[in-house]
Structure formats: C-alpha cells, structure tokens
Amino acid sequence: MEAASVQQPLIEVAYQHKEGSRIRCDTCPKRCKLKEGDIGECGGRQVIDGRFIAVNYAQVSSLHLDPVEKKPLYHFYPGSDILSVGPNGCNLNCPWCQNWQISQETIPTRTILPGELADMVDALDSVGVAYTYAEPLIWFEYIRDAGRILHERELMNIFVTNGYINPDPLKEILTFADAFNIDLKASDNQCYRNLCGGDINDVHRTIRMVYDSGRHLELTHLIVTGIGDDLHKVESVVNWIADLDSDIPLHLSRYYPSNKYNEPPTDVGFMSDAYQLAKSKLNWVYLGNVRSDLGQNSYCPDCGATLVRRSGYHVEIVDLDGNKCGKCGKSLNFKAN
C-alpha cells in the first residue's frame, strides 16, 4: 500500500479563535493558546507566519488492512476488513499508553491525501476506513476531508478514539461518521485529571452525543493494574453505561506494561470477575487481550443462541441474520449484511 510522494498541503485549523497575540485551538477541551512557532499539546497544530496550520494534515504514521474486530468493533459488519489509518500524536498523555510510540512520540510519516486514501479503499476488499492507532480526532481537518469523500462513495467511516473533542467539531464529524469505539479510561475524574490530563465529563459528553446521534457505538475500558483493578471502580463504569443503554457493547481490555507504567499485567482472574460483573448489567460484554474462550462470542440475550463465534480474529457468523437473531428473531444491536 505504497503512496506516491506528494507535497503536504498547508491547511488551516478549522476551529480556532484569535486572542490578542495568541490563537486558541477549539478542536478539543485543552483549548491550547499558541503564539508564533508554538505547537499544540497534541502535536498536530502550529502557528506559522501568523497562520494556524494543521501540520499533521495527511501525515500518516500507520496504515494497515485490519479485521474490524481489531478496533475493537464486534457488532459492526463482523468478519469484515477495514483500512486502518492514523497520525502521530494525542491530546491525552496516559502513562500506560499501549501505542505510545506514535501517541507520545513520533515516527516518520508519509503524505496520503484524502482522495488517495479513498482510492485505496476502492482498490481493497474493505468496508471503509478506521481512523485509529494514535488519536484520530486531533486530525480533524484530514478526517473531515477524507470522511466526506468516503461518505459520498457510500464507504464507512469508523473512529477509534479517546472521545476528547469539543461539541462543534464532533457535530460535524457525526454528519459523515458510521461507527465509534470510544475509550472510557476510568471511573472517576481524579484518574483523568491526574494521570491522563483530561476531564471525564468531556468524554461522557462525547459518548452521549454519539449515542444520541444514532451512530453505531461500542466502548472500551482498559483495566490497568493498580488503577482500575477494583470491582467497585469497574461497577461504576458499568453502571454509567447501563444508565445510558445496557445494549451498548463494552470491551474490557487487559493491560500490559507499556510506556511509563510498569505494573504487571492485569490479573486474568480479575478480568473474569469484571466480565461477570459487567454481564450482570449489560447485554454485550467482551474481553480483550486475554487468551480465553470467555468473553469472545456473541450470544442472543433472549434465547442464548450463538450469533457470532470468534477465535482470535477468525470470525464465524453462526445465527446472526442481519441485525436479528436467526433463532428467535429478536432485533439486535448489530450492523451487518
């Protein structure tokens, strides 16, 4: 999937506001105020000759054809492949970040213009594009332009994100988005503020906006040793989701030492306990980064029929008929052919 060498266009940041000698970025809740030469916390915006430039525009750090289940999305066209693309950078700084090489540091990029990205999808057996790997919403101008082209071609736009974005740009994204997996990192604001550099209320707002829009939504919660491996904290996350809609799929993911955090991997027994707790209140719960048959398959919440069987990224559609159970006919929270 090599792209031709092209010059990076100078695209101005879409959501900005002049404040004296500084320019405020209104893309995310950080609202960085930058003077000439400054670069925003996400690494993707810079003031250059008085213009506020999206310096990450069309700069691709990662590009792969992945199973959609890897995002993870288990209820969105299961068994399909999705062209997955991402930038460098992030607007949060979680010490345990599993993709720190591109989120907290940078690797070489290549320029792939929006139309070229869409042409790649056309040339592959892909349902669309997943904007993922680092934090795609800091890439707003690029995903806006690429997303609109894909939308016009009736291809899918998927966002795998921390959900840390302001309402106005999110509203624009929702006009061409098809699915989201949002990472709900913690049960409380103390963790978000002190460890991740964000605010849980902004993420909750994003989740509600996506849910209210009717776009397909799944959530991920990484259970970090010493941070989230407490059933009371897991229950708090689960209760918040259940209050919104117990039909939202939740992926409980096992942590492994990474970046600046070296606690041992999440205890497998705790992952099992967290799964059982979540299953008592939510219809769809899955386990990630765990070698186990538990929490992999999808079962009808009414009749118990096996809808989708998974082994790693091997996916077998068993009794799923579009968005209905093939056994009892119940309507399900699935997007499928």
N, C-alpha and C positions, 0 to 999 in steps of 0.2 A: 504494500500500500504506500508506495513512494509518491510524493507530490512534487510537482515541478517547482523550481526555485523562483519565487516571486517576491516583489518588494512589499514590505509591510505598509499598509495604508495608515495615515495619521487620522484617527477617528476621535472626535471629542467625546468626553464623558457625557452621557445623556442627562443624568440627574446631578446638577451642580448649582451652586449659588455663590455669588461674589460677596465677600465680607471684607471690605477695606482692601488691604494688600494681599489677602488670602482668598483662596477658593475652597468652598466647603463641598465635599462629596456627599450627596444624598442617596447613594445607592444602598448603603447598609446603615444599621444603627450606630456604627462607630462615628459616622459623620466627620471624617478627618478634615481638618482645616490646614491647607497646604499653601506655602509660599513658593516662589520661583525655585525650581530644582527639586523640591520635596517630592517624595514618593509615599503614597498612602500605605497604611498598615498591611493591606492585602498584597502589596507589591505590584498591583496592576494599574495604578493611576499616577500620573506625574504632571506637574506644571512645567511646561516647556515654552519659553518665549511668550509667557502670558497666557498660553492656551492650556486647557486642562485635557490631557490626552490619555486615552485608554491604551497604555503602552503594551498591554497584553493582548490586544486585538489580533485575532487569527494566529496567535502564537501557541502552537500545540506542543505540549510536552509528552503526551501519551496518546496512542491511537491503536486500538485493538478491536477485533471482532470477537465479542464475548457472548456466552449464553445470557439471556435476560435474567436468569436465576442468580447470576453472579452479582447483580447490582445491590442488594438482592430484591428482586420482584418475583414473587411466586404466583401472583394472581393476574398477571398481565401477559397475555399471549404465551403461556408456559410452553417450553420447548423451543422457543424462537431464538434467533441470534440477533444481536443489536450492535451496530458500530458504536464503539465507546471512545470518547474523546475528552481530553481535559487539559487545563492550563497548569502553570506553576502558580502557587500562592493560595492563601486562605485568610479570612478575616477573623478567625479564632486561632488560638495557639495552645491546643490541648497537649500537655506534656507526654501523653501516651499515644499520640497520633500514629496510626498504622501506615500512613502514606507520607511520613514526614519529609522524605527526600524531595518531594515536589510541593508539599504544602508549606513547610517551614524553611526549606532551602530551594534551590533552583537547579534544573538540569537543562541542557541545550534544547531549544525548540526549533520547529520548522513552521513556516508560514503556509497555512491552508485557508484560502479564502472561503467564505460561506458557500458560494456556488460550487466550488471544487469539492467541499465536504458533501454537499447534496449529491453530486455526481458519483462520488464514491459509494454512497448508499445505493444508488440506482444500479451500480455495477456488481453489487454483492447481494446475497440472499439475506437481507437484513430488513427488519420491520421499520427501521428508522435510526435515530441517533440517541445515545445516552450521554448526557453531559455529566461527567463524573471524575473520579480519581482524586484530584485536589478539590477545591471548592468552586463549582461552576458558576455560581451566582455573582462572583466578583468579575466574571467575564461577560457582564450583562450585554454590552453592545454587540459582541460577537454572537451570543446565543439568540439575541433578538433578530439579527440579520439572517443567521443560518436557520433559526427556527421558523421564521416566516416562509422561507423558500421551501423547507421540508413540508410545512403545513399546506402550502399550495400544491405540492406534489402528492398529497394525501399519505405522507410518511409520518412516523411517530416521533415526538419529542419527549424524552424522559429526562428527569432531573434528579440526580442523587446528591443530596445537599444537606448542609447543616441548618438550613432554614433561616439563616441570619441575613435578612433583607428587609428593606423598608416597604410599606404597603404600595406606594405608587408604582415602582418598578415591578413588584410582584403582580399587580393587576395587569400590567402589560404582558408579562410572561404568560399569564393564565389565558390570554387570548389565542395562544398557539400551542400550549402545553397539553400533553395527553396523560402523563403519569409522573408521580413523585415518590421517591423514598426519602424521607426526612429523618435525620439522625437526632433523636431526642437523647441528649448526652447524660442527663442527670435528673434526679427527682426534685432538686432544690436549687434555688438561686445562688446559694453560697458556693456550690461547686462551679456553676457557670461563671460567676464573677471572679472568684479567687484563683481558679485553675484554668479556665478556658478563655477568660477575657471577654465574656459576653453577658447576656441577660436572658434568663429562661422565658420571661414574659414575651420577648420579641419572637422567640421560637414558637411558643404556644400560639401567638397571633398568626404566624405563618401557617401553622398546621390547620388552624380553624379556617383561615381564608381558603386554603387549598381544598379542605373538606367541603366548605360551603359552595365552592365553585363547581362541584360535581366531578372534578378530575380524579382519576384513579390515585389512591393514596395508600402507601404502606409505610410503616415506621420501623426504625432500627434502634435498639438500645444496647450499647456495648457495656457489659458488666465488668468493670475494672476492679481488680483486686485492691482492697484497702479503701476503695472509693464507693463502689456500688454493690459490693457483695454482702448485702444486708437485706433480708427479706422484707423488712419494713420499708426500705427505700424502693425495692422492686414493686412492692404493693402500691406505693404512692404513684409510681409511673403508670402501673396497670390501671389503677382507679381513675387517673386523669383521662386515659384513653377510653376506658369503659363509659365514663360520663359523656364523652363526645359521641362514641358509637362503638359498641362491642364487636362490630363486624370489621373494623379496621385491622388488617393483618399486622402482627407485631413479630419482628425478628430479634430474638435475644441472642446477642453475639458474644462469644468467648474472647476475652482479651489475652494478648500475648505481649511480653515485654517489648517495648519499642521506644524510639526517640529518647526522651529524657526520663523515662519511667521504667524501673527495673524490678518491680514486684513480680512474683511468679505468676504464671497463667492462672486464670480463674479456675477454681476447683470444679471438676466435672460434676461431682455430686451436688454442688451448689447450683450449677446450671440446670440440673434435673429438677431440683426443688423449685427454682424460679420458674421453670416451664410449667410445672404442675400448678403453682400458684396462679400464674397468668391464665392458664387454661380454665381455671375455675370461674374466670370473669370475662374472658374474651373467646370468641369463636375460632379465631385463627392465630395460632402461636407456632413459631418455628425456632429452631436452634441453629446457629451458625458457628463455624469454626470448631465444631465438635464431631468427633468420629463416633457416631451413634445412629441407630435407626430411629431413635426418639426425636420427634420434632422435625421430621423431614417430609413426611407425606401430608397430603390434604385429604380430609375426611368430611363428608357431609355432616353438618351439625344436627340434622334431623334424623336421618336413617343410619348414619355411620358408614355409608359406602365409601370405599376408597376412590377418590376422584382423580388424584394425580400421585403417582409413585415416583420417588426421587432416590437416586444413589449417586452421591456427588453431583455432577452436572448432567448425568444421564436422567432424562425425564421421560416417563411413560404416562400418557393420558389413558386413564382406565374407565372411569364412569363420569366424565365431565362432558356435557353436551352443550357447547357454547357457554352460557352463563347459568346453566341449570344442572342439577344432579340427574344423571342418567338413570338412576334407580327410582327416586321418588318424585322427581320433577321440581324440587324446591329451587327457587331463584337464589342465586349465589353471588357473592361479591367477587366475580371473575370477569376479566375482559379476555375473550378467547374467540377463535374462529369457530 
